[in-house]
């Protein structure tokens, strides 16, 4: 099953390929995310992320509710995959 997981935008970063990129926190685990579909986001916004792309903005209460439900269902194991070191 493919899931969109809610996360909080931590920061926006310049990209070498001219794509809006940044870092999103999923309950303390951070991942690099592309914001091509949500270029209006700012740090502090909540987004729905699917396969490394933020596909929509979310209300914080709704995002936290969905995240809690996914965690209870054990559907967040993919977030535990180690990320390459920045700059690699």
C-alpha positions in Angstrom: 0.0 0.0 0.0 1.2 3.5 -0.8 0.9 6.0 2.0 1.2 9.7 2.3 2.7 10.6 5.7 2.2 13.9 7.4 5.3 15.8 8.5 6.4 19.3 9.7 8.6 21.4 7.4 11.8 22.1 9.3 13.7 24.2 6.7 13.9 25.0 3.0 17.2 24.5 1.2 18.6 25.5 -2.2 18.9 22.7 -4.7 21.6 22.1 -7.3 18.9 21.0 -9.8 16.7 24.1 -9.3 13.9 22.2 -7.5 12.4 23.5 -4.2 13.8 21.2 -1.6 13.9 21.1 2.2 13.7 19.0 5.3 10.6 17.6 6.9 10.3 16.1 10.4 8.2 13.0 10.9 8.0 12.7 14.7 11.6 13.6 15.1 13.0 11.6 12.1 14.0 14.1 9.4 14.0 13.4 5.6 14.9 15.5 2.6 11.7 16.3 0.6 10.9 17.9 -2.7 8.4 20.8 -2.6 7.8 21.0 -6.4 4.0 20.4 -5.8 3.8 22.7 -2.8 6.2 25.7 -3.5 4.2 27.9 -1.1 5.2 26.1 2.1 7.3 27.7 4.8 9.0 26.2 7.8 6.4 25.3 10.4 3.8 24.2 7.8 2.5 20.6 7.9 2.6 18.7 4.6 1.5 15.3 3.3 4.6 13.5 1.9 4.4 10.6 -0.6 7.6 9.0 -2.1 9.7 12.0 -1.2 7.4 14.7 -2.5 5.2 17.0 -0.4 1.9 16.7 -2.2 -0.3 19.0 -0.1 -0.4 21.2 2.9 -2.3 20.0 6.0 -3.9 21.5 9.1 -1.7 20.7 12.1 -4.5 19.0 14.1 -5.4 16.8 11.2 -1.7 16.0 10.5 -1.0 15.0 14.1 -4.2 12.8 14.1 -3.1 11.0 10.9 0.5 10.5 12.1 -0.7 9.0 15.4 -3.0 6.6 13.6 -0.3 5.5 11.2 2.0 5.0 14.1 -0.6 2.9 16.0 -1.1 0.8 12.8 2.7 0.2 12.5 2.8 1.9 9.1 5.8 4.1 9.7 8.6 1.6 9.5 9.9 3.1 6.3 10.9 6.2 8.2 13.5 4.2 10.0 15.6 3.7 6.9 19.0 5.5 7.3 19.5 8.5 5.1 22.8 9.3 3.3 25.0 11.9 4.9 24.3 15.4 3.6 26.7 16.4 0.9 27.2 12.8 -0.3 
